[in-house]
Amino acid sequence: MIELKVRKVGNSLGVVLPKEVINRLHSAEGAPLFLIEAADGTYRLTPYDPTFEQKMARAEDIISRYRNALHILAK
């Protein structure tokens, strides 16, 4: 467990993530991070956009269903 402190940043509040957390998230300064609220009220911090994941799952479904048509259109 890593304790974080809420600090004033300009007119806002923020937390500073330790270097080891940034490395583990495969993130860097200026990179987006997403705070996702789970159904049980907890939060998850991730570098991956959950909406992009959903869009890619839909795209993969379409690609698998229309593989032949897409192959012909690619010619």
Buried (B, 14 or more C-beta within 10 A) or exposed (E): EEEEEEEEEEEEEEEEBEEEEBEEBEBEEEEEEEEEEEEEEEEEEEBEEEEEEEEEEEEEEEEEEEEEEEEEEEE
